[in-house]
Amino acid sequence: VKHDSYISTWPNHIMPRASEAMSIRPTSNDVLLGRGGNNFKHEGNEQLKNFALLRVREYGAATKTEKGNISSEVLQQVKETGGRFLRKDYEADKWVEVNDVVAREKVCQVLRTFVSAIKD
């Protein structure tokens, strides 16, 4: 089986890199997407929350454009620590790296959660 034909069957939002299609293993710096306590408590997810907490007040007062910039900067911080944003493909029983659009959505979700908590 040629790798290109295998990878072309993946949805765009979870497209793995060709070199990683067969063996991604989450590290402590990775952010795990999906529901469940194990993902929520994962070290990389905790690190994302810490990065987000440092920017939450700024994010809460920001314009839409500024919010996009802040979320991109937090995403970059995760990547600079060697972190990736991973989602489990349960059909294939493999972890796959999501693209930056999906990763940024996760960052925004974490930031919004903290903004909401501050307002309450």
C-alpha positions in Angstrom: 0.0 0.0 0.0 1.4 3.3 -1.0 1.4 5.9 1.8 -0.1 8.6 -0.4 -3.2 6.6 -1.2 -3.6 5.7 2.5 -3.2 9.3 3.7 -5.6 10.7 1.1 -8.5 8.9 2.8 -8.1 10.9 6.0 -10.4 13.9 6.6 -8.5 17.2 6.2 -8.9 18.2 9.9 -7.0 15.1 11.1 -4.6 14.7 8.2 -1.4 13.2 9.6 2.0 13.9 8.2 3.2 11.1 5.8 6.1 10.3 8.1 3.8 10.1 11.2 0.8 8.3 9.7 1.7 5.0 11.3 3.1 5.8 14.7 2.2 9.0 16.6 2.6 8.6 20.3 1.5 11.5 22.6 4.2 13.1 24.6 3.9 15.2 27.8 4.0 18.4 25.7 1.1 17.4 23.3 -2.4 18.7 23.7 -5.0 15.9 23.4 -8.3 16.8 21.8 -11.5 15.0 22.6 -13.7 14.4 25.6 -12.7 12.6 28.8 -10.8 13.1 32.0 -7.6 11.6 30.7 -7.3 14.2 28.0 -8.3 17.0 30.3 -5.6 16.1 32.9 -2.9 15.3 30.3 0.3 17.4 31.0 0.2 19.1 27.6 -3.4 20.1 28.1 -2.4 21.5 31.5 0.4 23.4 29.9 -2.0 24.9 27.3 -4.3 26.0 30.2 -1.3 27.7 31.9 -0.4 29.5 28.7 -4.1 30.6 28.3 -4.4 31.8 31.9 -1.5 34.2 31.2 -3.5 35.8 28.4 -7.1 35.4 29.5 -7.7 39.1 30.7 -6.1 40.4 27.5 -8.3 38.0 25.5 -11.4 39.0 27.3 -10.9 42.6 26.4 -9.7 42.1 22.9 -11.3 42.8 19.5 -12.1 39.9 17.2 -8.8 40.4 15.3 -6.8 40.7 18.5 -8.4 37.5 19.8 -7.2 35.7 16.7 -3.7 37.0 17.2 -3.7 36.0 20.8 -4.9 32.4 20.1 -2.3 32.1 17.3 0.4 33.2 19.8 -0.7 30.7 22.4 -0.8 28.0 19.7 2.8 28.9 18.8 3.8 28.7 22.4 2.6 25.1 22.6 4.5 24.3 19.4 7.7 26.0 20.7 7.7 23.6 23.6 7.5 20.6 21.2 3.8 20.2 21.6 1.4 19.0 19.0 -2.4 19.0 18.9 -3.6 15.4 18.6 -6.9 13.7 18.1 -7.6 10.0 18.5 -8.9 8.3 15.4 -10.8 5.5 17.1 -11.5 3.6 13.9 -7.8 3.2 13.1 -6.8 3.2 16.8 -4.2 5.9 16.2 -3.4 9.4 17.2 -3.3 12.0 14.4 -2.1 15.5 14.4 -4.7 18.1 13.6 -4.1 21.1 11.4 -3.6 24.6 12.8 -7.3 25.7 12.2 -8.5 22.9 14.5 -5.7 23.5 17.0 -6.6 27.2 17.1 -10.2 26.3 17.7 -9.1 24.3 20.8 -7.0 27.2 22.0 -9.9 29.6 21.6 -12.2 27.2 23.5 -9.8 27.1 26.4 -9.5 30.9 26.4 -13.3 31.4 26.2 -13.8 29.0 29.2 -11.4 31.0 31.3 -13.0 34.3 30.3 -16.4 33.0 31.2 -15.0 31.8 34.6 -13.6 35.2 35.3 -16.9 36.9 34.6 -18.9 34.6 36.9 
